[in-house]
């Protein structure tokens, strides 16, 4: 007997970015896009602010897009493969 998936599966990158990112983050993200960086996913923990994770074009570096628009490559987040 198969068990039904009970988690609400959401897209890794929502289509309504302004609902999750500040104006500073959107501005910084568009600047990073020019260098090939992209949003890998947005972590949405319960009762906490969303955390935007960027990846370099090769997918070898992950960085947190902070609320003030800065790019933090020295984060302490644990990210699964």
Secondary structure, 3 states (H helix, E strand, C coil): CCCCCCCCCCCCCCCCHHHCCCHHHHHHHHHHHCCCCEEEEEECCCCCCCEEEEECCCCCCEEEECCCCCEECCCCCCCCC
